[in-house]
Amino acid sequence: MVTVGNILAAKALGLRGVHVCRTDADIRWVATSELPDPAPFLEGGEVLLTTGLETGAWHDEWDEYIGRLAAAAVSAVGLGIGLTHARMPGELVDACRTHGVNLFEVPRRTTFVAISRHVAHLLQQQESIAAREAFKTQRRLISAAAKSDPAAAVVTALAQAVGGAACLLTPDGRVLTGPVGPRRADFPLDEVAADVRRLQAHGLRSAAAQSRPAMSVSVHPIGLRGRPSTYLATIGPTRLSDGQRHAVTTAVAVLGLVDEQQRSRAATRRHVRSRAIELLTGNDSRTARLVLDLDAPAPTVTERVRFMRASGSESDRRDALPALEHRGILAAPYADELCAVAPPDKAEALGAGLVDAGLQVGIGGAVSLQDGETGYRTAGLALAQTTPTAGMVVWDRVVDGGPLGLIDPDRATAFAESWLSGLDSEQLETLRCFLRHHGSRLKVAEELGLHRNTVRNRLDAIEALLPGKLDDPQTRVSAWIALQSLHPQ
């Protein structure tokens, strides 16, 4: 960056600062104009040189002139002395103080061309230095991609290049790597995570950027195809240099290539893990462990496990899988479901995360690794009990609920209302008492305070309204299920 301070420090030019309020003002170019209002022809960041050819009789006009130049964001005004003005006009100095514009005096011996040539030389020198630094940064970023943990190495190199901090996040906003860098303590993780979740719907097509008084923040999706697998978040100076912007762009490209390689390896790894799950469901834990030894680092598989089976759209299953993998859980697509094998004490928490990802989850009973067939089967039975409002079902709770836990509540209620439709409340209570005492008419009479003949007559009337005999076990089971569904105890 070439600044006003740089050209004032050039002794060969002999420029004298008259009012210098911003020595760090960035200079983009040098413009020369004798117009009374050159502002419409400026883009901002210029040093405006003038001899004041049209200003010989100006007094109050200087304030409007400088006000327009301040609005055009000039870096400084240089007035050539010795032609129109023998000395610096006081009204011009006052106007520059009022509007906060740098003002310097150009001596008669210094040509405007010399100033333009000097600034051009500084800009060219700066561009050359920036190009060399950008090339070095690119080499560092590319070299980082060849390390054992390429993503972490690239993120670390980027943080140093921008003089800030950087991190990688998952599509749901969790941190994968970092933040790293000299300003990691300033990293606004919560806000960046919110940006990542907002960008998910746009895939690889959009990024987010914020400029604050103390820093700039950017978030970029990482990937070459499909949906982003990670997001790169970077903080740096409020205004990044061209070299720093190129560093961010290069890091995004390099991480995209790293991601593509990782996706290829991930596809192979998931195929291996899917095969291991298939072996576990067939009670072949020994071969499953041998298969998993091919997958380094291998996921954690304890001696007692719970199988988890999750159903949902293909995209939801695909998006939910990395979260399990990052936690070291054996998980893979299997039989058009997402299947995982988790330690018993972690299964429900992991299942809740899958439900949050839009899946329905069945968690099987805790089994030894050698009894995977039972664990997988009970997970499937639990999955069959899930609904859009009850997204996760644990097999243990199905067992605790007895046979009714296996029946859809709405279907059970419809069955009960149909099967018991001909019975009044007195008959329902008699039937319930009959089942409670395992068909003992004497105990029914005692509980209800009725004569045995009355009980027998009531039961005969009830039996006439039912589709079977009360001494038939099938009828008694149906009666019990219907009564429990109609009036749960």
C-alpha positions in Angstrom: 0.0 0.0 0.0 1.4 3.4 -1.0 0.4 6.2 1.4 0.5 10.0 1.6 3.3 9.6 4.2 5.4 7.7 1.6 5.4 10.5 -0.9 6.0 13.2 1.7 9.0 11.3 2.9 10.6 11.4 -0.6 13.3 14.0 -0.1 13.9 14.3 -3.9 10.4 15.7 -4.4 10.7 18.3 -1.7 7.0 18.2 -0.8 6.0 20.1 2.4 3.0 18.9 4.4 0.8 21.8 5.3 -2.1 20.0 6.9 -1.6 16.2 7.2 -4.3 14.6 9.2 -4.0 11.1 7.7 -0.5 10.0 6.7 -1.8 6.5 6.2 -4.3 7.5 3.5 -4.0 5.0 0.7 -3.0 6.4 -2.7 -4.4 4.6 -5.8 -3.1 7.2 -8.4 -2.2 10.8 -9.2 -4.5 13.1 -11.0 -3.8 16.6 -12.3 -6.6 19.1 -12.9 -7.2 22.9 -13.1 -10.9 22.5 -13.2 -13.0 24.5 -10.7 -14.7 21.2 -9.8 -12.7 18.1 -10.7 -14.7 15.8 -8.3 -16.9 14.2 -11.0 -13.8 12.9 -12.7 -12.3 11.2 -9.7 -12.8 7.6 -8.4 -11.4 8.0 -4.9 -7.9 7.4 -3.5 -6.2 9.9 -5.8 -3.7 12.6 -5.0 -5.0 15.7 -6.8 -2.3 18.1 -8.1 -3.2 21.6 -9.2 -1.6 25.0 -9.7 -5.0 26.7 -8.9 -5.1 28.3 -12.3 -8.8 29.2 -11.9 -8.6 30.1 -8.2 -6.6 33.3 -8.1 -9.5 35.3 -6.8 -11.0 32.6 -4.6 -11.8 33.1 -0.9 -14.9 31.3 0.4 -15.0 29.1 -2.8 -12.2 27.0 -1.3 -14.5 25.5 1.2 -16.9 24.2 -1.4 -14.0 23.0 -3.6 -12.4 20.9 -0.8 -15.8 19.7 0.4 -16.5 18.2 -3.0 -13.0 16.6 -3.0 -13.6 15.1 0.5 -16.9 13.6 -0.8 -14.9 12.1 -3.7 -12.5 10.5 -1.1 -9.3 12.0 -2.5 -6.2 11.0 -0.5 -4.6 14.4 -0.6 -4.4 17.8 -2.5 -1.1 19.1 -3.7 -0.9 22.8 -4.6 1.9 24.0 -6.9 3.4 27.2 -5.6 4.9 29.9 -7.7 2.5 30.2 -10.5 -1.1 31.3 -9.6 -0.3 31.4 -5.9 3.0 32.7 -4.4 2.1 31.1 -1.1 -0.5 28.6 0.3 -3.9 30.4 0.6 -5.1 30.5 4.2 -8.7 29.8 3.2 -7.5 26.6 1.5 -5.7 25.4 4.6 -8.8 26.2 6.7 -11.0 24.3 4.3 -8.7 21.2 4.5 -8.8 21.3 8.3 -12.6 21.6 8.2 -13.1 18.6 5.9 -10.2 16.4 7.0 -8.3 16.5 3.7 -4.5 16.1 3.5 -2.8 19.2 2.0 0.8 19.6 0.9 2.8 22.2 -1.0 4.6 21.4 -4.3 7.7 23.6 -4.7 8.2 25.4 -8.1 11.2 23.2 -8.9 9.2 19.9 -8.6 7.2 18.9 -11.6 3.9 17.1 -11.4 5.2 14.5 -13.7 8.0 13.7 -11.2 5.4 13.1 -8.5 3.3 10.9 -10.8 6.4 9.0 -11.8 7.4 8.4 -8.2 3.9 7.2 -7.2 3.8 4.9 -10.2 7.2 3.5 -9.2 6.0 2.9 -5.7 2.8 1.2 -6.9 4.7 -1.0 -9.3 7.2 -1.9 -6.5 4.3 -2.7 -4.2 2.6 -4.9 -6.8 5.8 -6.7 -7.4 6.3 -7.3 -3.7 2.7 -8.4 -3.4 3.0 -10.8 -6.3 6.1 -12.4 -4.8 4.4 -12.7 -1.4 1.3 -14.1 -3.0 3.4 -16.7 -4.8 5.1 -17.6 -1.5 1.8 -17.9 0.2 0.4 -20.1 -2.5 3.4 -22.3 -2.2 3.0 -22.6 1.5 -0.7 -23.4 1.1 0.0 -26.0 -1.5 2.8 -27.5 0.5 0.5 -27.7 3.5 -1.9 -29.8 1.5 0.8 -32.5 1.3 1.1 -33.0 5.0 -0.5 -35.8 7.1 -3.4 -33.7 8.1 -3.8 -31.5 5.0 -7.0 -29.6 6.0 -5.6 -28.5 9.4 -2.2 -27.6 7.8 -3.9 -25.4 5.1 -6.1 -23.7 7.7 -3.1 -22.9 9.9 -1.1 -21.5 6.9 -4.0 -19.3 5.9 -4.4 -17.9 9.4 -0.8 -16.8 9.3 -1.1 -15.4 5.8 -4.0 -13.1 6.7 -2.6 -12.2 10.1 -5.9 -13.3 11.8 -7.5 -16.7 12.4 -9.2 -19.4 10.5 -11.2 -22.6 11.2 -13.1 -25.3 9.4 -16.7 -26.1 10.4 -19.2 -28.8 9.5 -22.4 -28.0 7.6 -24.3 -27.9 11.0 -21.9 -25.3 12.4 -19.7 -27.5 14.6 -15.9 -26.8 14.6 -13.7 -29.4 12.9 -10.4 -27.6 13.0 -9.3 -24.5 14.9 -9.7 -21.6 15.3 -6.0 -21.2 14.8 -3.9 -18.1 14.2 -2.7 -15.1 16.1 -6.2 -13.7 16.6 -8.0 -17.0 17.5 -9.2 -15.5 20.8 -11.2 -12.9 18.8 -13.0 -15.5 16.6 -16.8 -15.0 16.6 -17.7 -18.7 16.6 -21.4 -18.4 17.3 -22.0 -15.8 14.5 -19.9 -17.8 12.0 -21.8 -21.0 12.9 -25.1 -19.1 12.2 -23.7 -18.0 8.8 -22.8 -21.6 8.0 -26.2 -22.9 8.8 -27.8 -20.1 6.7 -25.5 -20.9 3.7 -26.4 -24.6 3.7 -29.4 -24.1 1.4 -27.3 -22.4 -1.2 -24.7 -25.2 -1.7 -21.4 -24.2 -3.3 -22.9 -21.1 -4.9 -22.6 -18.5 -2.2 -20.3 -17.2 0.6 -20.7 -14.7 3.4 -18.6 -11.7 4.3 -18.8 -9.1 7.0 -16.7 -6.0 7.7 -16.4 -4.7 11.3 -14.5 -1.9 12.9 -11.9 -4.3 14.2 -11.9 -7.1 11.7 -13.3 -8.7 8.5 -15.1 -12.1 8.6 -15.6 -14.4 5.6 -17.2 -17.8 5.3 -16.7 -20.0 2.2 -18.1 -23.4 1.3 -15.6 -26.1 0.5 -16.0 -28.6 -2.3 -15.9 -29.1 -6.0 -19.2 -30.9 -6.5 -22.4 -31.8 -4.7 -23.0 -30.3 -1.3 -20.2 -28.6 0.7 -18.7 -31.0 3.2 -17.1 -28.2 5.3 -17.0 -24.4 5.5 -13.8 -22.3 5.8 -14.2 -19.2 8.1 -11.5 -16.6 8.2 -11.0 -13.3 10.2 -8.4 -10.7 9.2 -7.8 -7.0 9.1 -10.8 -4.8 8.4 -9.4 -4.3 4.9 -7.6 -7.3 3.4 -4.8 -6.6 1.0 -4.8 -8.1 -2.5 -2.3 -10.7 -1.3 -4.5 -11.7 1.7 -7.6 -12.0 -0.5 -5.6 -14.2 -2.9 -4.5 -16.3 0.0 -8.2 -16.9 1.0 -9.1 -17.8 -2.6 -6.1 -20.2 -2.9 -7.0 -21.8 0.4 -10.6 -22.4 -0.7 -9.3 -24.0 -4.0 -6.7 -26.2 -2.2 -9.2 -27.3 0.4 -11.6 -28.2 -2.4 -9.0 -30.5 -3.9 -8.2 -32.0 -0.5 -12.0 -32.5 0.0 -12.3 -34.3 -3.3 -9.5 -36.7 -2.3 -11.1 -37.2 1.1 -14.4 -37.9 -0.5 -12.9 -40.6 -2.6 -11.2 -42.1 0.4 -14.5 -41.7 2.4 -16.4 -43.7 -0.2 -14.0 -46.5 0.1 -14.0 -46.3 3.9 -17.8 -46.4 4.0 -17.9 -49.4 1.7 -15.6 -51.2 4.1 -17.6 -50.1 7.2 -20.9 -51.2 5.5 -19.3 -54.6 4.9 -18.3 -54.7 8.6 -21.9 -53.9 9.7 -23.2 -56.7 7.4 -20.8 -59.1 9.1 -21.9 -58.0 12.6 -25.6 -58.5 11.7 -24.6 -62.1 10.8 -22.9 -62.6 14.2 -19.5 -62.7 12.6 -17.7 -60.2 14.8 -14.3 -61.7 14.3 -14.3 -61.2 10.6 -15.9 -57.7 11.1 -12.9 -56.7 13.3 -10.5 -57.9 10.6 -12.3 -55.8 8.0 -12.2 -52.8 10.2 -8.5 -53.1 10.7 -8.2 -52.1 7.0 -9.8 -48.8 8.0 -7.4 -46.5 9.8 -8.2 -44.9 12.1 -10.7 -47.7 12.9 -14.0 -46.6 14.6 -14.6 -47.5 18.2 -16.5 -50.8 18.6 -17.1 -52.0 22.2 -17.9 -55.5 23.4 -21.5 -54.5 24.2 -23.3 -52.3 21.6 -26.6 -51.0 20.5 -27.5 -51.0 16.8 -29.1 -47.9 15.5 -31.2 -47.9 12.3 -32.3 -44.6 10.8 -34.6 -43.9 7.9 -35.3 -40.8 5.9 -34.4 -39.1 2.6 -31.2 -40.1 1.0 -29.8 -36.5 1.4 -30.7 -36.4 5.1 -29.0 -39.8 5.6 -25.9 -38.6 3.7 -25.7 -35.4 5.6 -26.1 -37.1 9.0 -23.4 -39.7 8.5 -20.3 -37.4 8.9 -21.4 -36.3 12.4 -21.3 -40.0 13.5 -18.0 -40.6 11.7 -16.4 -37.5 13.4 -17.3 -39.0 16.8 -15.5 -42.3 16.0 -18.8 -44.3 15.6 -19.0 -47.3 13.3 -21.7 -46.1 10.8 -22.4 -46.6 7.1 -25.3 -46.8 4.6 -26.7 -50.3 4.8 -29.9 -51.7 3.3 -31.3 -48.3 2.3 -30.9 -47.1 5.9 -28.2 -45.3 7.9 -26.9 -48.0 10.3 -24.6 -47.3 13.3 -23.1 -49.5 16.0 -22.6 -47.5 19.2 -21.7 -48.0 22.8 -24.9 -48.5 24.9 -24.4 -45.4 27.0 -24.1 -43.1 23.9 -26.8 -44.5 21.6 -29.7 -42.3 22.8 -27.7 -39.0 22.6 -26.5 -40.0 19.1 -30.0 -40.9 18.1 -31.3 -37.6 19.2 -28.8 -35.9 16.9 -30.1 -38.0 14.0 -33.6 -37.0 14.8 -32.6 -33.4 14.7 -31.1 -34.1 11.3 -34.6 -35.1 10.0 -34.3 -38.9 10.4 -36.5 -41.5 12.3 -34.4 -43.7 14.5 -34.8 -47.1 16.0 -32.3 -48.2 18.8 -32.0 -51.9 19.4 -31.4 -53.7 22.7 -27.9 -53.8 24.2 -26.2 -56.9 23.0 -22.8 -58.5 23.0 -20.8 -58.0 19.8 -21.3 -61.7 19.0 -25.1 -61.3 19.0 -25.3 -58.5 16.4 -28.2 -60.2 14.6 -30.5 -59.7 17.6 -29.3 -56.1 18.1 -29.9 -55.3 14.4 -33.4 -57.0 14.4 -34.6 -55.2 17.5 -33.4 -51.9 16.1 -35.6 -52.6 13.1 -38.6 -53.4 15.3 -38.0 -50.2 17.2 -37.7 -48.2 13.9 -41.0 -49.6 12.8 -42.6 -47.9 15.9 -41.4 -44.5 15.0 -43.7 -41.8 13.7 -43.1 -38.2 12.5 -43.9 -37.0 16.0 -42.0 -39.8 17.9 -38.8 -39.7 15.8 -36.8 -42.1 18.1 -37.9 -45.3 19.7 -35.7 -47.4 22.0 -36.3 -51.2 22.0 -36.1 -51.4 25.8 -39.1 -49.1 26.2 -41.0 -51.1 23.6 -40.4 -54.2 25.8 -41.4 -52.4 28.9 -44.7 -51.5 27.3 -45.5 -55.2 26.6 -47.2 -56.4 23.4 -49.1 -53.1 23.1 -45.8 -51.4 22.5 -45.7 -53.2 19.2 -49.1 -52.0 18.0 -49.8 -48.6 16.4 -51.9 -46.7 19.0 -54.4 -45.5 16.4 -54.9 -49.0 15.0 -55.2 -50.5 18.5 -57.9 -48.0 19.4 -59.8 -48.7 16.2 -59.6 -52.4 16.9 -60.8 -52.0 20.5 -63.8 -49.9 19.5 -64.8 -52.4 16.8 -64.2 -55.6 18.9 -66.0 -54.3 22.0 -68.6 -52.2 20.2 -71.6 -54.3 21.5 -70.6 -54.2 25.2 -71.9 -51.6 27.8 -69.9 -50.3 30.7 -71.2 -53.0 33.1 -70.2 -55.8 30.7 -66.8 -54.2 30.1 -66.1 -54.1 33.8 -67.2 -57.7 34.2 -65.0 -58.8 31.2 -62.0 -56.9 32.7 -62.5 -58.6 36.1 -62.8 -62.0 34.4 -59.5 -61.6 32.6 -57.8 -60.2 35.7 -58.8 -63.4 37.6 -57.7 -65.7 34.8 -61.2 -66.9 34.1 -62.2 -67.8 37.7 -65.9 -67.1 37.9 -65.9 -67.5 41.7 -63.3 -64.8 42.1 -65.2 -62.5 39.7 -68.4 -63.0 41.9 -66.4 -62.2 45.0 -64.9 -59.1 43.7 -68.1 -57.7 42.1 -70.3 -58.9 45.1 -72.5 -60.9 42.7 -74.0 -64.4 42.8 -72.2 -67.0 40.7 -75.3 -67.4 38.5 -75.4 -63.7 37.9 -71.8 -63.8 36.8 -72.4 -66.8 34.6 -75.3 -65.1 32.9 -73.3 -61.9 32.3 -70.4 -63.8 30.8 -72.8 -65.8 28.6 -74.3 -62.5 27.3 -70.8 -61.0 26.8 -69.6 -64.2 24.9 -72.6 -63.9 22.6 -71.4 -60.5 21.5 -67.8 -61.5 21.0 -66.3 -63.3 17.9 -65.1 -66.2 20.0 -65.5 -68.3 23.2 -64.1 -66.8 26.4 -62.3 -70.1 27.2 -60.4 -69.7 24.0 -56.9 -68.3 24.7 -57.0 -66.3 21.4 -60.3 -64.6 22.5 -58.8 -63.8 25.9 -55.7 -62.2 24.3 -57.8 -60.2 21.9 -60.1 -59.1 24.8 -57.1 -58.0 26.9 -55.5 -56.0 24.1 -58.9 -54.4 23.3 -59.6 -53.4 26.9 -56.0 -52.1 27.4 -56.3 -50.0 24.2 -59.7 -48.7 25.1 -59.1 -48.0 28.7 -55.3 -48.1 29.4 -54.5 -49.1 33.0 
